Amino acid sequence: MTGKEIMISLYDMLGDLMTLVKDNVPDFADKKKNVREYNNEFEEGGEWNPALPCCLIAVTGSTPVTIASDRSTIDERGNFILYVADTCPESKSNKALKVVDNIREAINGADFTYDTKGYVGITESVTFIGKEKAMKVYAITGGIIP
C-alpha cells in the first residue's frame, strides 16, 4: 500500500492548542497571555515569575499511526503535554484541578484539521508535578489523533 503522506504541522498544532485553551476554557477568559508555549519553567533551575492560572504547552512530537508499504507515513498523531498551575492555599479548594478539568473538557473531542484531514483531541493522563508555596502544578498528556 502506498499513499499520500499526511503530516501534522506541529507548529500549527501548538497554535491550535493555545487558541483552543484561550477561547474555550473560562479560567483564561481574561488571562489569555497566561496560555503559551512551555519553556522549561518547571525544570530545576527554570526561571519564571508565575502569573496564575497558567497553561504552558509543550508539543512533544509526532508518532506514525499508519505506515504504507513504501514506508511513508499515511497518518500520524501529534503529542503534547500541557503544564497547568494555579494557586492552592492551604485548607482551600484545589483550584488547579478545576483548571485541569476545564482544559480536559475543552480538548477531549475537539476537532482539528491538518492537510485537509480531520483529527480529534484526546487527553490520556494527568500527573501531579509538585507544589511550591501556594501553587500546584499538573501535567496533562494527550494527542491529536486521526
C-alpha positions in Angstrom: 0.0 0.0 0.0 1.3 3.4 -0.9 -0.4 6.7 -0.5 -0.2 10.4 0.0 1.9 11.2 3.0 -0.1 13.2 5.6 1.8 15.2 8.2 0.5 17.2 11.1 2.1 20.6 11.2 3.5 20.7 14.8 3.8 24.5 14.5 0.1 24.7 13.7 -0.8 22.2 16.4 0.9 24.4 19.0 -1.1 27.4 17.8 -4.3 25.5 17.6 -3.9 24.2 21.2 -3.2 27.7 22.5 -6.2 29.1 20.7 -8.5 26.2 21.9 -7.5 26.8 25.6 -7.7 30.6 25.4 -11.1 30.6 23.7 -12.8 27.6 25.4 -11.5 27.5 29.0 -13.3 30.0 31.2 -10.3 30.3 33.6 -8.4 32.1 30.8 -11.2 34.4 29.5 -9.3 37.5 30.8 -5.9 35.9 31.2 -5.1 34.8 27.6 -1.4 35.8 28.0 -1.1 33.0 30.6 -1.5 30.4 27.9 1.7 30.0 26.0 4.5 27.6 24.9 6.3 25.8 27.6 10.0 26.8 28.0 11.2 24.5 30.9 9.7 26.8 33.6 9.1 23.8 35.9 12.5 22.2 35.5 15.1 22.6 38.2 16.7 26.0 37.8 13.9 27.2 35.5 13.3 30.9 35.7 9.7 32.0 36.0 7.6 34.6 37.8 4.2 32.9 37.7 1.0 34.6 36.5 -1.7 32.2 37.6 -3.6 30.3 36.5 -1.4 29.2 33.6 -1.3 26.6 30.9 2.1 26.1 29.3 2.0 23.9 26.2 4.8 21.6 25.0 4.4 19.9 21.6 6.5 16.8 22.2 6.5 15.3 18.7 4.5 13.1 16.4 4.1 9.3 16.0 3.1 7.4 12.8 -0.3 5.8 13.1 -0.5 4.2 9.6 2.6 3.4 7.5 2.4 2.5 3.8 4.4 -0.4 2.2 6.8 2.2 0.8 7.4 3.2 4.5 5.8 6.6 4.0 3.6 7.9 6.8 -0.1 8.0 5.8 -1.4 9.1 9.2 0.2 10.4 12.3 -0.7 11.7 15.7 0.7 14.8 17.4 1.7 14.5 21.0 1.6 17.2 23.7 2.0 17.9 27.4 0.1 20.8 29.0 1.5 22.1 32.3 -1.2 23.6 34.3 -0.7 25.6 37.5 -2.9 27.6 39.9 -2.9 28.8 43.4 -3.8 26.4 46.1 -3.5 27.9 49.5 -3.6 25.5 52.5 -7.1 24.5 53.6 -8.6 25.9 50.4 -10.0 24.0 47.4 -7.6 22.8 44.8 -8.2 25.4 42.0 -5.5 23.9 39.8 -7.5 20.6 39.5 -10.6 22.6 38.4 -8.5 24.3 35.7 -7.2 20.8 34.7 -10.8 19.5 34.4 -11.8 22.5 32.3 -8.9 22.1 29.9 -9.6 18.3 29.5 -13.2 19.1 28.8 -12.2 21.6 26.0 -9.6 19.2 24.4 -11.4 15.9 24.5 -13.4 15.5 21.3 -12.2 18.9 19.8 -11.9 18.9 16.0 -8.7 19.8 14.2 -7.8 19.8 10.5 -4.4 19.3 9.0 -3.7 18.8 5.3 -7.5 18.6 4.7 -7.7 15.6 7.1 -9.8 15.6 10.3 -8.3 14.9 13.7 -9.6 14.9 17.2 -8.1 15.9 20.5 -7.7 13.5 23.4 -6.2 13.6 26.9 -4.7 10.4 28.2 -3.3 11.2 31.6 -3.0 13.8 34.4 0.1 13.7 36.6 0.8 15.8 39.7 4.1 17.5 39.2 4.5 19.2 42.5 3.6 22.0 44.9 5.6 25.1 45.6 4.4 27.6 48.2 0.7 28.1 47.3 0.9 26.7 43.8 0.1 23.2 42.5 1.3 22.0 39.1 -0.2 19.2 37.0 0.8 17.8 33.6 -1.9 16.7 31.1 -0.6 14.3 28.4 -2.5 13.8 25.2 -2.6 13.9 21.5 -4.3 14.9 18.3 -5.3 11.7 16.6 -6.8 10.8 13.2 
